[in-house]
Amino acid sequence: MARPHNQESIQRCLTLADLIEGLGGIRPAGLELPVSLVIDSRKAKPGAVFLAFRGENVDGHAFVGDAFARGAVAAVVDAAASAAVPLDEALAVSAEVSILDLTQVPPPSVAMATPVIIRVPDVLQGLQRAAAFWRQQFDVRVIGITGSVGKTTTKEATTRVLQQRYRVLHSTGSYNNEIGLPLTLLQLTSEHEVVVLEMGMYVQGDIRSLAEIARPQIGILTNVEPVHAERAGTLENIALGKRELVEALPPAPEGLAILNYDDARVRAMAEGTQARVFTYGLDSKADLWADEVESLGLEGIRAQLHYGQRSLHVCASLLGRHSIHTLLRAAAVGLALGLSWEEIVAGIELPGAQLRLVSVQGPRQSLVLDDTYNSSPPSALAALNLLADLGGRGIAVLGDMLELGQYEEEGHLTVGCRTASVAEHLVAVGPRGALIARGARSCGMPPERVHEVANNAEALACVLALLEPNTVILVKGSRAMRMEEIVHALARDRVGADLGVRPLEADLGVRPLIHAMLTPDATVVILGFARQGKALARYFAEQGVSVVVSDRRSSEALAADIAELDALPIRYVLGAHPESLLDNCTLLYLSGGVSADLPLVVEAQRRGIPVSNDAEEFLKQSPAPVLGITGSAGKTTTTALVGAILREAGFQTWVGGNIGNPLISDLARMTLADRVVMELSSFQLELMSCSPHIAAVLNITPNHLDRHKTMEAYIAAKAHIVTHQNPGDVAVLGFDEPNARGLAHLTPAQVRYFSGSTEVATGAFLRGETLILRREGQELEICHRRDIRLRGFHNTVNTLAAVVLSDVASASVEAMRRVIMTFTGVEHRLEPVRRWRNVLWVNDSIATAPERVLAGLAAFDEPLVLLAGGRDKDLFWETFAVEVVRRVRVLVLFGEAMSLIDVHVSRALAEATGPRQLEKIIHAATLEKAVSEAARWARPGEVVLLSPGGTSFDAFRDFAERGERFRTLVNALG
């Protein structure tokens, strides 16, 4: 189990002063603020330090100003920054940008202020020097992993095992080079006990340099294969380069080299180290060995492990028998660091996404094995072995394996020969694919079953022509071949935990399968030209689809919006929604706020015309995994918090849906490796015929009954977020709220809960004042309640939901903690505006239902002046009224619902038998008058809270416009 949380460890993290000391040996005063490092200015945020690297095509110095504009506190630049990329713009961002030149001898003590530009001789060397310095500040066990194949899966498996006892920092993704490894080390805090680092190599000397920075005490060698042989030359040179890790280890007993006994070149490295040697493999001469290895197909592998006099059976979710070596490496590290067999097995057997080879559903009940991350002869042979294990009809789609050097012909021929014995058809892609084809034919594969194609588009067409029900399709090739494009086109609506649906790139000329209906003469009709309708119109028009937009507003009212899309061939029907729109309509899309009860929509459904919206279209086309979040209250805060955590965890993250820009506008820029956090309203969900593969329902309390009419209809709309999930998906449900918890029986997905009152079996909960994440086999302390910057118990529950969602999306616990301790909320949600005459004015304009006002009231202990009103949604005001009488001193009402709310509150005041604070009810009609009355009646030490309980549509476009108007009025006081 995880160790108790160490409060002191949270405070010892990298500061700007630490970074400068590592870069140049001096420690300026006044810069003891925590920082994070970014190499992409678009990821800069308050507290970030931007490293201005010069790339082959882009010079980071051109983006220093952008980083400062996004809140970066510092930028590290080359002293000899290109004259073509001056820093004048960066200096202009702030009137007082400090410059610290570390290329000169600095004064013994110097005081600095942020933002600051730090000049160094070379940014890369500076980063590495700072990482080495920071590493030396901690008494921590460092594990380095290298080898030709299997580094990343070994890193992840090792981390899972060690997390059973230790707090582990590990490199994310493939952060295994001269930039990625230092960036990982600079995330070290005093709470970490073990660091697991992947170490990559292109040429000799690379591993030695990385080891000098990281100073590992334990080194793991996976294997030596002809990967990157084009650069390294021979296998002997590759072995010499990998051997640098064990040569860098300290002598025994501190140093430990964990070596693959089954690889002769790795086994021979025992002679090149002073460290203690521990071997693993399938040979009984190894210290830790395995037999009875069995592939369970897509369920993983099973084997018997032997160590000393102990033998035991284990299972793991890793795919393919070759993964036994990954399992053995993780177990070996666990043994080295004193874990019990129970802890090791618990870590090994934890379920999790396969990092390289994953399965997705394809057309005609096919199964697609996506192993497109990269390719080499050993990894291709391992993937083919899995194809054989699955049995049945198999198609191997294999592309070029690059950087094999002198081993190129032999490697491709060997893979082709193995393909002949395991696949029914071979689709060989690219010029080197011809070698695979030759190898297959030479080993007996009939020529009519060997298909040579030039590119991915031809490969897709070939696979579709060969496809029969229940076929297994293996797709594998080097990264440069971009063979994930084939997987995207084959994948259908739902996929595994790390994949999404996406069409082939436009230059391949292949339409996404999901749009088989959109032939060249198809017409898409969009009702409503608000932000979602406009985004849909642009999206389809840019795909060459005929688009008709209909809106009840006039051309004059929409002039600016129409002008924005003037270059696109869009036809407009304005002023009404005539039934003639349906005459040539292939698909009908509704913009946000357009009711599904409109006569035109009902008629479309009667005619069998599919009706959808931008949210459903995005879900079907997203290339990235989508985390969908809904609820009657808290979804905006939770969505923003999850987005911030995933960005901190290193993912390119897109946040939108019901908030911000429609996500479909960003679809073309998204990739498989990204994460999408999508807020979904009941309006969007009521049309859904698909669900996100990670879906959260925070709560379902009365809301929007003016639209849905009954609570049952409202719950049914919300339920669509989980009812179309698959067994491999995850539903995250609020355990404390019966309507949310009750959806568990409607989804086939795995269910995880979050709760502020109950210790749930899997998910997140509050134990005392500590937030706990419970996974299978382990518990992790996230933080203390007082560490959360958001006010109110409801935001503690929202934070618990964000923890579960972020964990499912593979964010680290460290990233969760860092964000939770700094996240101050979203605009218009309990947003402090100003303290005037010792009165705090707070904007909670997003509270558009009485239930949400209650959460806002509970966030304050101070006496309250409440501004409430707007437009009613046929909701229940009784509980709101009782709580207002108990908690609010002055109630200022405005907008259409003013009299309705007064009736309920006055009745509650007359019937109150317990404590009451309400002294006065004021009618102010407009928001301007409400602010004026609040300023008149508020007393020092009180809080004036705009938390309306009704929508803004009686006077404003949306809650944001209402909140912005409130801000303006408050800031004008005095």
Sequence and secondary structure as in RCSB ss.txt:
>XXXX:A:sequence
MARPHNQESIQRCLTLADLIEGLGGIRPAGLELPVSLVIDSRKAKPGAVFLAFRGENVDGHAFVGDAFARGAVAA
VVDAAASAAVPLDEALAVSAEVSILDLTQVPPPSVAMATPVIIRVPDVLQGLQRAAAFWRQQFDVRVIGITGSVG
KTTTKEATTRVLQQRYRVLHSTGSYNNEIGLPLTLLQLTSEHEVVVLEMGMYVQGDIRSLAEIARPQIGILTNVE
PVHAERAGTLENIALGKRELVEALPPAPEGLAILNYDDARVRAMAEGTQARVFTYGLDSKADLWADEVESLGLEG
IRAQLHYGQRSLHVCASLLGRHSIHTLLRAAAVGLALGLSWEEIVAGIELPGAQLRLVSVQGPRQSLVLDDTYNS
SPPSALAALNLLADLGGRGIAVLGDMLELGQYEEEGHLTVGCRTASVAEHLVAVGPRGALIARGARSCGMPPERV
HEVANNAEALACVLALLEPNTVILVKGSRAMRMEEIVHALARDRVGADLGVRPLEADLGVRPLIHAMLTPDATVV
ILGFARQGKALARYFAEQGVSVVVSDRRSSEALAADIAELDALPIRYVLGAHPESLLDNCTLLYLSGGVSADLPL
VVEAQRRGIPVSNDAEEFLKQSPAPVLGITGSAGKTTTTALVGAILREAGFQTWVGGNIGNPLISDLARMTLADR
VVMELSSFQLELMSCSPHIAAVLNITPNHLDRHKTMEAYIAAKAHIVTHQNPGDVAVLGFDEPNARGLAHLTPAQ
VRYFSGSTEVATGAFLRGETLILRREGQELEICHRRDIRLRGFHNTVNTLAAVVLSDVASASVEAMRRVIMTFTG
VEHRLEPVRRWRNVLWVNDSIATAPERVLAGLAAFDEPLVLLAGGRDKDLFWETFAVEVVRRVRVLVLFGEAMSL
IDVHVSRALAEATGPRQLEKIIHAATLEKAVSEAARWARPGEVVLLSPGGTSFDAFRDFAERGERFRTLVNALG
>XXXX:A:secstr
      HHHHH   BHHHHHHHHHS   BT   B EEESSGGG  TTEEEE  B SS BGGGGHHHHHHTT SEE
EEETT  TTS SHHHHHHSS  EEEETTS   SS B  SSEEEEES HHHHHHHHHHHHHTT   EEEEEE SS 
HHHHHHHHHHHHTTTS EEE  TT  STTHHHHHHTT  TT  EEEEE   SSTTHHHHHHHHH  SEEEE    
STTHHHH SHHHHHHHHHHHHHHS  TTT EEEEETTSHHHHGGGGG SSEEEEEESSTTSSEEEEEEEE GGG 
EEEEEEETTEEEEEEES  SGGGHHHHHHHHHHHHHTT  HHHHHHHHT     SS EEEE STT EEEEE S  
 HHHHHHHHHHHHHH SSEEEEEE   S GGGHHHHHHHHHHHHHHH SEEEEESTTHHHHHHHHHHTT  GGGE
EEESSHHHHHHHHHHH  TT EEEEE  GGG THHHHHHH  S   TT       GGG    GGGTT  TT EEE
EE  SHHHHHHHHHHHHTT EEEEEESS TTTTHHHHHHTTTS EEEEESS  GGGGTT SEEEE TT  TTSHH
HHHHHHTT  EEEHHHHHHHH SS EEEEE SSSHHHHHHHHHHHHHHTT  EEEEESSSS GGGGGGG  TT E
EEEE  HHHHTT SS  SEEEE    S  HHHH SHHHHHHHHHHHHHT  TTSEEEEETTSHHHHGGGGG  SE
EEEEESSS  SSEEEEETTEEEEEETTEEEEEEEGGG  S SHHHHHHHHHHHHHHHHTT  HHHHHHHHTT   
 TTSSEEEEEETTEEEEE TT  SHHHHHHHHHT  S EEEEEESB  S   HHHHHHHHHHEEEEEEESTTHHH
HHHHHHHHHHH  S     EEEEEESHHHHHHHHHHH  TT EEEEEEESBSTTTSSSHHHHHHHHHHHHHT  
